[in-house]
Amino acid sequence: MRMGMMGNEHNEYVFAVELLAAVRVRATSESEAREAIPAILEAPGADVIRLANEGNFIAGRNAIVAEVEFFVEKDVARLVEVRPKTNVAVTTALR
């Protein structure tokens, strides 16, 4: 992707976006599950932003996402479901 397509002639816009997410966590207790939530809601890394920008470029959008920040308010996670324990092995797709 040609990162030079955007120069000083463009304004920078900062948006606050409300986000509602359903995070499914397997843990031995609700408190441990709640403690795991902020880790998944951290800002995306440079690779994710780069892919989004490439998609925007391909779609013909003259815009580059420069940065994304998430702010997680404490104690706002509302428990909506509890499923019985399963004997499913936990694996990870991350390498």
N, C-alpha and C positions, 0 to 999 in steps of 0.2 A: 504494500500500500504506500502511496506517495504521501508521506506526512507533511510535505511542504505545500499541500494544496490549500492550507489555511494560513493566512499571514496575519499581520497586524491590522489589516483592514476589517477584521471580524470582531464583533463584540463577544464578551463572555457572559453567559447567562447562568445563574445559579438558581435551581429550583428546589423547593422543599416538597417532597412527595410522601403522602401517608401510605404506609405499606401494611397490608394485613397478610400474615403468613400462617400457615398451618404447619407446625413442626412436629413430626412423629418421632418420639424418642423411646428407645427400649432401655430400661434401667431397673435396678432393684427397688428403688423408691421414687416417689414423686419429687422429693426434694433434690435427689441426684439428677433426675431428668430435667428439672428446672435450671439447675446449674449448668447444664450442657447447652442450653438454648443460645446464649450470647455468642458462643464460639462459631456457630453456623451462620449467624447473622452479621458477621464481620464484613467489611468492605471487600469487594472482589479484587483479585490480584490483577497485575498488569496484563497477563495473558488473556483474561476474560474481557477486560476493557479493549484490548487490541482486537479481539474477535468481533466485538460489538461494533467497533469503528470500521473494520473491514466490511461487515455487513451493511453498515450505513453507506459506505463508499460505493459498494456494488449496487445498492438500491438508488444511487444517484443523489443521496442527501449530502449537502455541503455543510456538514457538522461533524465535529469530533468531540467525543466524551473525554474530558481531561481527567476527571477524578470522581469517585463515588465514595460517600461516607454514610455509614449507617449509625444511628444513635438508638440504642435499645434502652427504653425506660425500665427501671427495675420494678418488679412485681406487677407487670401488666399482662403476663401470660395467664390466660384463662383456660383451665382444664376443661376440655370438651368431651373426652372419651377415655375410658380405661378398658383395655382388653386383657383377658386372662393371660397368664404366663404361657410362653411357648418354648419348645425345645429346639428352636431354629438356631443354627450356628451363625454367629456374626462374622461377616467377611467384609473386606473393604475393596473398593475398586480403585482406590488411589494408589499410585506407585511413586 
